[in-house]
């Protein structure tokens, strides 16, 4: 079984600040990490490798420094790493990003494609499903668990608002994984040393199958007009009253907000 995992390098959003003038993220001095949902998906792939002997490939699109998360993936136990990087990919929104990744994936043989549910720097949850549409493959989103029968059928547990769904899907297919699906393994010292001895394949525009008009800024129909940090809410009013009086206060406040007549 061949598995491909899409991973992304993102800023550690616990330390992110917004430039009040430009509305963009201040990345200087902010560490970058592997996106948590993607890392959970990678762990899912590595567990299948441990159980079924799968071959695991990771792929990312990003600037040269994204090489770091590919090395991290090697140290965790993957077999192959591919880095999509080209100036023609710059400025891509989710649609252009998914076109580039799909163009690369058309050249890779796989039974299962795993992506994280969403990236913590964008929170769109769009790229995985878009890739599935480009490749005309069945997709299951919000995955919590996955089992493989050793032949061609995956049994999946999908999170929904009311609980969960159990689904059976035949390979090849695409899934998006929740960060809560599992706890990613740590890199070991030997793995870290070996990771820097292994090849990361660098692919540019000429190595993928996609129309240039679908890439980068040219292929991005969406743009951000303005971004800003949410301001702090003022402190609320505190009442120490009995039940009946509390009900009266609540009703009064709802009427003031025009929620009740």
N, C-alpha and C positions, 0 to 999 in steps of 0.2 A: 504494500500500500504506500502510495506517495501522498504526502501532505505538504501543503504550502501555507505558511502563516504570514499575513501582512502585519508589519509592525511599524510604529511611528515614533520618532523622537519628539518629545514635547517638553516645554519648560515646566519645571516643578511649580505648579500653580499655587502652592502654599506660600510662595515667596514672590508672586507676580504683582507688579504695580502698573498702573495705567498712566501714560504721559497725558497730563491734563490739556496740553496744547494740541498735540497731534491725534490723541485718542488711540494710540497704538500701544502694544505691550512694550514695556521696558525690559529688554532681554539682557542688557549688560550686567554681568556678575551674577546672573541667575542660572543655577545648574539645570542641565537637561537630563531627562530620564526616559526610559521606555514607557510608553503609554500603558497605564495599569490594566485596562481591558485587554489590550493586545498581549500583555505579559501573561494574563490568565489564559488566553487562547493558546499561547505558546506552551504553557504548562499542560494544557489538554492534549496538544499534539505530542509532547514528550512522553506523557503517560501512555498514549497509544503506541508510541515507539517502544517503550518498555514492555508493554503487554503483547504487542503483535509484530514487533520488528519493523515498524514503519520507517520510511526514509523521510526526514523532515527538512524542508527548505524554508528559509525566511527571506522576505523581500521588503525593502523599504524604499520610499521616494523622498529625497531630501538633499540638503547641501552636504559637502564633504564630511562635516563633523558627525553626520548621522552614522558614519562607520562605527562609532563607539557602541551603539546598541546592537549592531550586527556582531561585533566581537563579544558582547555580553551574551547574545544568543548562542554563539559558538561555545562559550564557557558553560552554558547551561546544558548543551548536549545536541545541538542541531547538526545536520550533515552538510548543509550548503547555504551560502548567503549571497544575495544579489542586491546591489545598490543601484537604484535608478537615480541618476543625477545628470542634469543637462540644463543649460541656461534656457532652453526652450520650454522647460517645465516650470520655470519661475512664475510666481503670481497666480498659481492655479487655485481655483475654488474646488469644492468637493467633486463637481462634475468632471472638470479637467483632470483632477487627480485620479479619479476612477477610470477615465479613458486611458491614461498613461499606464496604470497598473494592469488594466485589462489587456492592453497591447502587449505587455511583457508576459502576462500569464498565458496568452495564446501560444507562446513558445515553450511552455513548461507542461509536462505531463503530470496530472495530479488526479487523485480520487476525492480529495477533500481540501477545500479552501477555507481557512479560518481567518476571521478578522475580529478585532474587538468590537463591542457594541458601538462605542464612540470614543473620540479622543477628548481628553480633558481640556485641550486648548480651544476646541471649537464646539463640542457637544452637539453635533448635528446628527450623528447616527445615520449618515447617508452613504458613505463611501462603500461599505460592504454590500448593501442592497443594490447600489448602482453597478458595481462590478458584476454581480449576479445577472443583472439585466443585460449588460453589454455582452456577456458570455452565454446568455440564454440558458442559465442553469437554475435548478430549484434552489430555494434559499429558506433558511430557518433563522430567525432573529431571536435575540434575548435568550440565548442558550444557557442552561444551568448544568447540564450533564449530557454525556454522549457515550454510547457503547457501540462496538463494531462486531458483527457476527463472524468476521473472518473471511467473508465472501464478497458481498457487495452492498449489504444493508446496514444502515446506521439507525440505532434507536436513540431518540433524542428527548430530553426533558426541557421544555420551553417555558420560561416564566411569563405569566399573564397576570392582569390585575386581580382576577378571581382565584388565582392559585397557580396551576401549571397545566400544560398539555403534554401528552406523550405522543410522539410521532415516529413513523418509520419512513426513511428516505433512502433511496438508492444512490450510489455513487455514479458519476461525480456530482457534488453539490457544494453549496456555500453556506457557512454558518457564521453568525456573529455572537460573541461570547461575553457574558457579564463578568466584571472583575470579581464578583462574589462566588463564581463557579468553583474556584479552588484557590489554594495558596501556592504561588509559584516557588519552585525550588531555588536554593541559593547556588551561586557559582562556587565551585571548589578551586583550590589553589592550582592544582594541576590543569584544570580546565581553562583557567585564566591564562596560564603560561602558554598552553597549546593554542588558544584562540588567536594569539598574535603571530602564530606560525602558519595559520591557514589562510587560504585565498578568499578574498571577498571579490566577487565578480562585479565589475562596474559596467553598467549598461547605460548608454545614452540614447538619443532619438533614433539613431541609425540601427540600433539593436532591437527595437520594438516595432510592432505592427499597428500603427495608428496614424490617422491623418493629422498633419501639423496644425490645421485649423482648430482641432479639438483640444489643443494643449495650451498650458500657460494662460496668460491674460487673454489671448485670442479666443480660447475655448472656455472662458469663464463668464457665464451669463449673470452671475451674482457679484455684487461688490458691497463693501461696508461703507456707508455714508459717514457714520460717526460711532465711536465706541467710548464708553465712559464707565467709571466705577460707580456702583450703586452707593448712594449716600446713606449714612447711618440714620435710622429712625429715632425720633425723639423719645425720651422715656415716657412710658404710659402712666395713666393715673391708677393709683392703688387705693382700693376701698376695703375697709375691714368692717363688714356688715353681715347681717343675718341673711338667710336664704330668701325670704320674701322681698327684702329691700334690694338684694342683688338682682332678682328677676326684674324689678322695676327699673333699675339702672340700665340693665341690658336692653330692655324694650325702648327706653328713652334714647339710648345711643343709636339703636337701629333706626328709629324714626328720624333722628338727626341726619343719618346717612341716606335717608330716603329708601331704606330697605323695607321698612314697614310703613303702612299708611296710618 
